[in-house]
Amino acid sequence: MYRTKTCGELRLADAGTTVTLAGWVQRTRKMGGMTFADIRDRYGITQLVFNTEIDADLCERANHLGREYVIQVEGRVNERESKNPNMPTGDIEIIVSRLTVLNASTLPPFTIEDNTDGGDDLRMKYRYLDLRRGAVRRNIELRHKMTMEVRRYLDSKGFLEIETPMLIGSTPEGARDFVVPSRMNPGQFYALPQSPQTLKQLLMVAGMDRYFQIVKCFRDEDLRADRQPEFTQIDCEMSFVTQEDIISTFEGMAKHLFKELRGIELKEDFPRMTWADAMRLYGSDKPDTRFGMEFVELMDVLKGTGEFSVFNEAAYIGGICAKGQAVYTRKQLDQLTEFVKRPQIGAKGLVYARVQEDGSVKSSVDKFYSPEVLGKLKEAMGAEAGDLILILSGADAMKTRKQLCELRLEMGAQMGLRDKNKFSLLWVVDFPMFEWSDEEQRLMATHHPFTHPKDEDIPLLDSDPAAVRADAYDMVCNGVEVGGGSIRIHDPKLQAKMFEILGFTPEKAQQQFGFLMNAFKYGAPPHGGLAYGLDRWVSLFAGLDSIRDCIAFPKNNSGRDVMLDAPSTIDDKQLDELNLTIRKSSEE
């Protein structure tokens, strides 16, 4: 065996024993006639001691060890004189009697430390080195523990883990598919699944009434901090259930994960909020409820009550109250104004009002409003002395609410209200069934075409489909959608009606989803499900701002794997085998 112990398990009780360790050299330092080296593996770091008085040749060899050399040492465990309370192995050291260099290493391009000097692109190029860092390794270990707990919980609830295929047919609704050419079927293509949605519904038809899968999914869409072209879902489906059954089951799973992985016991039921209330109060269908600062609509207070034309012409005026922040300077307020005017937010400006110590209101639009109107503004906002009121307006209510949402989140961050060690969970329910697409000039499914409408709204499918609410639900944690699902349509006639509203001809519906509609003819049970984003759960538990560092080999912001240099071109022989021709752009 190359080792009898790992580099993280030795303690003071092991003093006097002889052990063999193997790992990577973290660093070396020479002090007089002694050389110290730290040896690291996945489990921790142990200090090695080479003493000239004991073995001068061995000490000389140790002086030539470089960073990341792979070595094996044998030696006696000794109590350290200068203990390191910050290391689990900080009470001991190894007095080395034998050293074997198993492999030399080129000097790494960045330091393999928790606080490294490597930038994102460099670390992604050498991800196999980045994974040696404790900060990244701990995320991968957390991910492993989470998947084990997910399996344990779902197994205890009678779920079966069933794999579904990675090569399926393309269904262009929703995000773009990654397509895969078929060599054996010239001119035809597979798609990589955006989710196993239809396949898990077929499993319900098959009688596998509780299914789950920790599954890779693929979407060819623009990337964000919480999005990668390939990601992992905890995908689940259940038969003979209502929305309440599903929410209860998967709220239970969330509580299980918090207890087992974070030591946090969540005893209360998660609150529920309708989509309409979430948009009205927070401007987001995934509101961060770690803090308040809910929106207050100010149309009655500020529209038509003064001479400020921006408000008088607005379709929506809303504000937030930042408690105790009247101390913001003009420079800080100007910075907030520039923040909301960024292209990705798109507001035209920001109005502010400070509540003075005497209760009076000092505003950036003072000259347009009487003190009485400003007093009503303070009252409507529930503002007190020392508070800061921030107001946005616009011609599109929904768009302006989303802008106000970004301002609220920024203020929450500046005020220290978005603590990564505090968790606020809720369910957002009653989503709209459809949303209008300006690009397609038609109604699109808000979630997917298989979502069941709320029973009481089914009559509206003929008269007012835009008003129909879905039997859909999302779980939100700290402003992140960690999972979502719905009750599914199991009635072939209702499913056909849904395709009709979405603009599918019967022929197109049969072409794309005939396999599912045909299966429904053979007795589909009522069913529904949910998919959690594993990457998002791990990043939340680890306190990360991005999901990249909880994925072993992630893509960069351009969807590239800079380590493998993918995607890349393929040679002409492969193109010929696949019956493909590359069409060059006009620029080329």
N, C-alpha and C positions, 0 to 999 in steps of 0.2 A: 504494500500500500504506500502511496505517496505521502499520506499524512495519517496520523493517529488522532489528531484534534484539528478543529477549525481555528481560524484566527480570531474568533469572537467568543469562544466558550470557556477559556481558562480563567480561573479565579484564584483567590488567595489559598483556598483549600487544596489547590493542586500543587502548591509549593513543594519542592523536593522531588517531584516526579520528572521522568525523562519523556519528552514528547517529540514528535515529528510534525512539522507544519509545512504547508506548501501554499504559495500565493504570489502576489505581485509586490514589488518594492514600491512603497508609497513615497518614501524619502529617506535620505541618509544624512548623518551629521557626524563630524569628527570632533572629539573633545579630548585633547591631550593624547594619551596612549589608548584611548577607547574610541570605538566607532559604534554609533547607534543607527539602527535601521528600523523602519516600520514596515511590517509585512501585512498585506491586506488580501482578504478574499471576500466572498459575498456576505460572510457572517460578521466581519468586524476587522479590527486592526490590533496587532500585538507588537510590542516593542522587542527588538532583538538587540543583544549586547555582544560585541566582539572586543576582547581584551588582549592587548599586545603582550601583557605579562603571562597570559595563559597560553596563547598561540599567536605568535607574531605573523606567521605566514597567513593564517586564516584572517587575521585583522587586515592585512595588506590586501587580500583578495576582496574583502568586504568594501574596502575603500574604492574599488573599481566598479561597484554595482551602480547601475544607472536606474533612473525612474522607469517603472513598469517592466523591469527584468522579472522573469518568472523563475522563482528559486524554491529550493527545498532545504530546510534546516532541521538539524537535530540538536537538542540541548535540554538543559535543566531549567525547570520553572523556579524562578527566584522572586522573593518579595522585593518590590521596588523601594528604594530609599525616598525618592521624590515621586510620590503617587500623583496620578492624574485623575481627579474626581469626575472629569468630563468624558471618560472612556470606561465602558463596562470592564475592560481588561486593565484598567489603570492602576491596579494594585500589584500587578506582576510584570515580569519581563522574562525573556529566555536568554540564559547564558549559553551561547552557541558553541557547540563542539564540532559540528560538521556542516559544511555549506556546499550545495550543488546548484550550479546555474542550469536550469532546465531549458531556458531560452532567453537569449538577449533581446533587447528592444531598442528600436530607434527612439530618439527623444520624441515624446508625443507632442502634437501641435498645440495642445492646451493642457493646463494642469488638471489632473484627475482629483479634484477637490470639490466639496459641496459648493463653495464659492469659487467658481472657475473663472479663468480669464478668457475663455472661449466664447465667441459670439454665436448666435443661433445658427447661422449658415455653416460655420465651421464645425460646430458640434453635430449638426445633422449629417454632414459629409462623413464624419468619423463617429457615427452613432454607436458602433460597437465599443468605442472608448468611452463615450458619454455614459453608456449604461453601467460602466464600472463605478461611476460616481454615486456615493451614498444617497444623494438627494433624488436621483432618477431611479436607482435600484429600489428604494423604498416604495416608490409609486407602483412599480411592477409587482412587488410583493403584495401591496395592498390590493391590486387588481386580482391577483391570484386568490387571495383570501376572500374577496368579494364574490368571485365566481363560485368558490366552494360553498359559501354560505347561501348563495342563491339556489344552488343545486340541493343543498340540504333542506332548505325551507320548502321548496316546491315539491321535492320528493315526499316530504312529510304530509303534503296536501294532496297526494295522489296524482301528481302530474307525471307524464311520460316525456322523456327527452327524445325527440324524433328529429332526424336530419332531413332537410328538404334540399332539392338540387340547386346548384350554383348556376347552371346553364339553363335558362328558361326562355320563353318567348317575350318579345318586347311589348310593353304596354305604355304608349307615349303620354298618357295622362300624368300630370304632376311634373316632377323633376325629370331631367334628361337621363336616359339610360346610357350605361356603358355597353356597347355592342361588341360581339365576338363573331368574326366570320367563320363559317363552317366549310372546311375543306371538302368534306364528303357530300355536301349539298351546295353546289356552286350557286353564288348569288343570294344565298340565304344566311341569316344571322341569328345567333343566340343573343340574349341580353343577360347581364349580371343583375341579380335581383335588387331592387330598391328596398324591398322587404319581402318576406315570405307570405304576404297577405292572402292571396287566393289559395295558396297551397295549404295554409293552416286551416282555412275554411273547408277545404276538401277533406282534411283530416277529421273535422267535426262531422261532416257527412259520413265519413268512414266509421264513426263511432268511437274515435279516440278522444273521449270527451274532455280530457285535460292534457293539453300539449304545451311543451316549452322547448326552446332552443336558444342557446347562446350563439348567435349567428352573425356572420359577416354580411353587411349590406353595402350597396354601392350607388352613389348618386353623382352624376357629372354636373356639378353646380359650383358656383363661386364659393370660396372658402372663407370661414370666419374663425375666431378663436375657439368656438365650440363645434366646428364642423370640419370634417375631412372627407375626401372622396370615397374612402372606405372606412366604415365604422362598425361597431359591434352593438347589436341589440340583444336584450333579454326579451325574447319574443314569446308571447303566451296567448293561448286561446282556451275558452271553456264553453261547454254546451249546457243547455237547460239552466241558464243563469239570467238574472236581471242586472241592470247597472249597479244596484246596491251590492249584489254578490261579488261583482268584480272589484268594486272600490274597496270593499271590506277585505278581500283576499290580498290585494296588492298594497293597500295601506298597511296591512299586517306584515308584508314582506319588507316594506320600508322601515317599519319599527324594529323588525328583527335585525336588519343590517346596521341600523344606528346603535342598537344595544350591543351587538357582537363585535362590531368593528370600531366604534367610537366610544363605547361605554356610556351612551346617552339613552336613557329610558324615556320614550315618548308615550305617555299614558293617555292623553286626551285625543279624541277624534280630531282629525285634520279638518279645519274649517272649509266650507264650500262657498264659492263665489260664482255667480253667473258671468258669462262672457260679457254681457251688457254692462254689468256693474264694474267689472275689471277695466273695461275701456273707459267708462265714465269717471271712475275714481283714480285710475292709474295710467290710462292711455296705453295699456299693454295687456295682452292676453296671458302674460306670464309675469304678474306683478311681484316686485320685491317687497314683501311685507315685514321685513326686519325692522322697518321704521314706518312712521305715519306719513305726514306731508301729503295727504290725499288732495286731489283737485277740488276746487270750488268753482262752479260756473258763475260768471259775473255779468252775464248779459243784462239782467234786470238792473244791476247796480250801475254799470258803466256805459251801456249803449243808449245814446240819446239823452243822457243826463248831463252832458258837457259838450264842449266844442272840439273834442279830439276826433278828427275825421277817421283815423285808423280804426278806432273802436266803433264809431257810428256806422261804418261800412262792413264790419266784421260779421261773419256767420257764427263765430264762436269766440268767446273771451273766457279764459280760465286762469286761475292763479294757484300758487302754493305758498304756504306760510313756513318760513324757515325760523324756528324758534331761537331767540337769542342772537340772531345774526345781523341786527341793525348796525353792528360795529363794522360791517363790510365797508371798505374804503371805496372811493370812486374808481380807483384803479382796478380793484377786484370786481366791481360791477361792470366795468368796461370789458374785462376779461370774460365775464359770464355772457355779455352781449355778443362778443366775438365767437364764443363757444356755440351759442344757438344759431349763429349765422353761418356756421360751417356748411359746406355743400351737402354733406351727408345728413345734416339735420334740417337746414333749409328755412329757418325762421328769418323774418325780415328785421326783427328788432326785439328789444326786451324793455318792458316797463317795470320800474321798481318803486316801492314805497317803504319808508322806514317809520316805525311807530316810536315816537320820541318818549323820553322818560315822563313827560307830563301828559302823555296819552294822545297828543296831537300827531297828525300824519304828515310826513314830508315826502313828496313824491316827485318823480321825474316828469310828471304831467300836471304839476300843481296849477299851472296857469290856465288849464282847461277845465278844472273842476273846482267847485265850491268846497269849503271845509265840511259842509254837511254831507256832500256826496262822499268825500274821503272818509268821513266818520262811518258812513254806511258800509264802505269798503272794508274798514277795519272790523266792523261788527260781523259782516258776512264771512270774513276769513277767520274769525275767532282769534284775531291777533291781539297781543298785549304789548305793553311797553318793552322795548328791546327787540321786537320781532322784525323780520324782513319779509315783505310781500313781493313775490315775483310773478309777473303777468305776461302771458302770450295771447295773441289773437290771430285770426286768419279767416280766409274765405271758405276753407274746408274744415269742418269740425273734427273729423277723424284724423286728418293730417296734423292739425294743430295739437290735438291731444297727444299724438305720438312725439311731437316736438317737445311738449311740456313734460312728457315722460323722460326724455333724455336729460332735460334740465333738472328734474327731480332726482334722477340717479346721480347726476354730477354733484348736486348739493348734498345728497346723502353721503357720497364719498368724501367730499370736503369736510363734512361735519363729523366724520368718523362713525357713521351709523351703519356701515356695511361690513360688520365684523365677520370675518371668515370662520370664526369659531362659534358663531351663533347661527342657528338654523330655524327658518320659518317656512313651514310647508302648508300647502293648501291644494284643494281641487278646484279647477276652473271647469264649469259645466255649462250646458245649454249653448253650445256654439251655434252660429248660423250654419245651416245645411249647405248653403251655396254662397259664392262670392262672384261679383261681376268682374270679368276680365276685359279691360280695354283693348288688349292686344288681340284676343280671340273674338271680341264682341259677342260674348255669350256668357251664360252662367257656368261656373266651374264648381266642382265639389270642393268644399273647404278642406275636408280630410281626404276621402277617396270615395269612389262611386258606390261602395258597398256599405256605407254607414246608414243605419236605420234612423228615419226621422222620429221625433217624439210622436207618440200615438195621437195625442190631441191635435197635432199640427198636420197630420196626413191629409185632411180635407183641403188644406191650403196648397197642396201640390198642384192642383188644377187652377186655382184662382189667384194665388199670390205666392209662388214658390220662393221668392226672395225673403219672405217672412218666416219660412219654416226653420225650426230649430232642430238640431241633431241630438241624438242620444249619444253624445260624445263627451269625453272628459279628459283633461290633462292634469297630471300632477306637477306642481311647481315648487321648487325649493330655491329660495334666495334669488328669485328673478330668473331662474333657469328652468326651462321645461325639461324635466328628467324623464317623463314618460307620458304616453297618451294612448287612447284607444276609443272604442265605441262598441255599442251593440250593433250587430251586422244584420243586414237584410237576409231573411231566409225564405221569403215568399217570392217565387219566380215572377209573378205579376207585378209586385212592387218593385223588384229589381229592373224589370223591363221599363216601368214607368220612370225610374230614376235615369236610365240610359236615354230615354226620350227627352227628358228635361235638359240633359247635358248635351243634347244635339247629336246623339248617336242615331244613325239609321238602324233599323233592325238588322240589316246585313253587316254593318260595321260592328254592332254589339255582338253578333254571332261570331264574326271573324276573330275579335279580340278576346271575348269572354265566353264564347259558346261552351267551352269545357265546364265552366262553373255553373252556368244557367242550366245545362243539361244535367249536371249532378244534382241540382236542386229538385229536379223532377222525381228523384228517387228517395225523397224523404229527408229533407235537411232539418235538423233540430234548431230551435232558437239558440243562438250562440253570440258570443262577443269576446273581446280580448283587449290586450294592452301590450305595448312594447316599451320597455325602459331603455334608455341610452346608457349602456355600461360605461362608456368613456366619460360621459358627463357625471355619472354617479361617483366614479373614482376621482375625477378632478375636484368635485365638491368636497369629498371626504379628505382629500389631500391638501385642500386650500390653494389650488392652482387657478390661474387666470385663463389657462388654455388647456385643451385636452391633449395637446401634442406630447407632453411629458408623462402621460400615463399610457402611451402607446409605444410598444417596443421600437417600431420602425415607422415613424409617421412621415407624411408628405409635408413639403413646405407650403407657403402661402400661394404659390403658383401651381400647386398640385403635383410638384415634381418630387421624386425621390433622388436627392442629390448624391446619396451614397451609391445607389445602383445606376445612376444616370438614366432614370426612367421617367416618362416614356421616351422611347428612342425610335429611330427608323429601323426598318427591317430590309433585308436584301431582296434583290429582284427575284431570286429563286422562290423565296417564301411568298412574295406577292403573286407570282405565277401559280403556285400551288393553291392559293386562296382565290384565284380569279379576280384579283384586285388591281386597279390602276390608280396611281396617285395623281390627282389633278392639281397642278401647280397654280398658285394664285397669280393674279395679274402683276403684282409687284415682283414676284420671282421671275 
